[in-house]
Structure formats: structure tokens, C-alpha cells
Amino acid sequence: MDPIIAATHADPYPYYAQLRAEGGLFFHQGLKVWVASSAHAVASVLAHPDCHVRPSYEPVPKAIVGGMAGKVFSQLMRMNEGERQRCPRSAIQPGLALIDVDEVNALVGARLITPGADGLYKAMFRGPVCVVAALLGFSPAQGRVISELTADFVACLSPLSDQAQLKVAHVTAEQLSGYFVELLDDPNNQSTLLAGIRHRLAAISGDSEMLIANLIGLFSQTYEATAGLIGNALLALIRNPSLHSESTPVDDLIAEVQRFDPSVQNTPRFIAAPCEIEGVRLNPGDMILVLLASANRDPQLNDHPDVFLLDRPDRRSFTFGAGRHQCPGQKLALGIASATLRQILAMKPSLDRLAWHYRPSLNGRIPLFSDCP
């Protein structure tokens, strides 16, 4: 076991506890990276100005430099620091925080969710992107196409993708950009979310390419993280049958799942200048693997952290990050996940008839379901 393999292990949490016992920030000889495993160390790394989301020597992964996917990647706020991070964030974040939960519920409720593993897959991966597309003003038909394109685009974000997948990612980046060019030129667009984003961005920048790149980024972040949140909530019900009832408070279930068994297990940070964190001297180029899921189970962050509690008081979590790179769409993701899970449970699915395995990933914990024979 190592901190990378742990992300898709059946139960990585005892291992994370062992890592915390070794110290909050330590050097992993096998991976040749620093590992932050405790709540205090994770908070310190995420807050430190010299801990960047990309290495200075490779702002865009070599595998996609020169193509459209690389061009989009280079402008994503989640992959930048300073003004290139603050500018798009200040335009997008306020609108995401104001989205009405009833509108999200209505958009999820309008989608047909079918029984079985195939229906679950579409509800987990395609549905959330379709909801975000609708909030931005795309038609339902466009949303379905965009969800398919997003599935191909996210390949550029994974080191596990092969050359064929990366080639497709460049093509889909072009296509997604085209959809947004048309949307931004549409005088009949009625999206209050998009209007607000454009208004705030116009006050600080006229860079339409940056806007389009970060709206594509909104789809890509929605795609995997929300799918994992929904899927891990289903696993919580499978593992704890007593939770599976009509009276289960779904919002509380989703809130505890994102702490207890998050879809994003870790995230990297790269040292940009000599600094000291947790008493450790770090040098430019050093990499820190930040174990968000381990920090969530730290007793210093949550009492009785290994117990699944729907009514947990003062629930704290690093799943959506912290500091300047905290996910701006947390409220939206939780809302979509809750609404989708309610729709799934309304079908009274036979959860005991499902088999599952985790999607291959270096940092994501996303179950894929199949129907038992």
C-alpha cells in the first residue's frame, strides 16, 4: 500500500491512520514525495502561498502541450496562481453560491433515471453535467451532447490516459469551446448564472477565452467529483442497510459521505520557493501529496471520525479543499448529489443486486456499478 494506491483501495482508512501516526508531514521513500496526512498539516499546506497547484517547470502537462486541451488547461483557475486564478474565480464563484436549490431539484427531477447499473452510470456521470449545462442556458439536447464531450475531455486531466484518449480530449476541447462561443453569442440566453458571470468578468477582464476555458472546467470538475459523491453515497447505503429507508435525511447522508468517504482522496502541491511547513524545510520543485481523505478522519478535526454519523455536530472536511483553491462549486455539487440520490432511491432500487469496483485513478474514489448476474 502507498498513498496513491490507497485512493482506490477497498478500505484505505486504517492505512491513513498509520500515516498520521508517523507525523503530519513526512517523506515517502517509495514515491519520493512529501505526504501531508494530518488535519493540521493539510491545512498548513493548502494555506501556504508557496504551495502551488502546478510545478513551475511544467505549468501544463507535457502530454497535452500544444493542443487545444492544453490551451484550456493553461487557463483554468484551479491550475493557476495569482491573478490568473483570482480573476476567473471572482467572476464564477459568487454565481455558484447563489444557485437556488429548488431549481437544481427541478432540473434533476426532469431527467429520466432508469433502473440498473446503466441507469446509475448515467445519473452519476451524465446527469450532473446536464444540470450545470441547463443552468448556463444550454438546451436539454445540447446538455446531453456536452455531457458526452466532457466525459472525453476529462481524459486530459488524468496521468493514466493513453495517447488515443488524449487525442480525443483535444478534439472535444475544440467542440466544447465551440458550444460556448455560440452560447455567448446568443442574444436569447436567459441564464441568470451566465449573465452574472459575464457581468463580473467584464468589470475586470475582457478575456473571453479565459471565460470559456473555466466554464469547460466547471463541467470537468462536476463530472467526476459529483459522480463519486453520488456513488459513494450508494455504497454507504449498501454497507449500512439500516440507513436505507424513506425517512433517511438525504442531505445529511451526502454531507457525511463527503467527509467519511470522499470522491477526491488527495491533491498535489508543488513548492515554488524555499519554505518551512510543520518544521520541515522544503525546496523548490518538491512535491507534497495532500491526503484530504486522511485529514477528514483525523480525531483533531472530527470527534469519533471513523463513525458514520448522519447528525454529526460541527462536521468539518477538506474534501472541497481550503484556502484560495477551495472548490467554488461545493454548494452546487452537494445539491446535485442530494437531488440525484433522492431520485435514485425513489425507484426503490435493489442495491443488493449491484456489484462494483473503483474507477482507475491516482486521486479519485469513484465506484462503477454493474448488475449482478
Secondary structure, DSSP 8 states (H G I E B T S, - for coil): --TTGGGGSS--HHHHHHHHHT-SEEEETTTTEEEE-SHHHHHHHHH-TTEESS-TT-SS-GGGTTSHHHHHHHH-GGG--THHHHHHHHHHHHHHHT--HHHHHHHHHTS---SHHHHHHIIIIIHHHHHHHHHTT--HHHHHHHHHHHHHHGGGG-TT--HHHHHHHHHHHHHHHHHHHHHHH-TT---HHHHHHHHHHHTT---HHHHHHHHHHHHHHHHHHHHHHHHHHHHHHHH-GGG-STT--HHHHHHHHHHHS-SB-EEEEEE-S-EEETTEEE-TT-EEEEEHHHHHT-TTTSSSTTS--TT-TT----TT--GGGS-TTHHHHHHHHHHHHHHHHHT---GGGEEEEE---SSB--EEEEE--
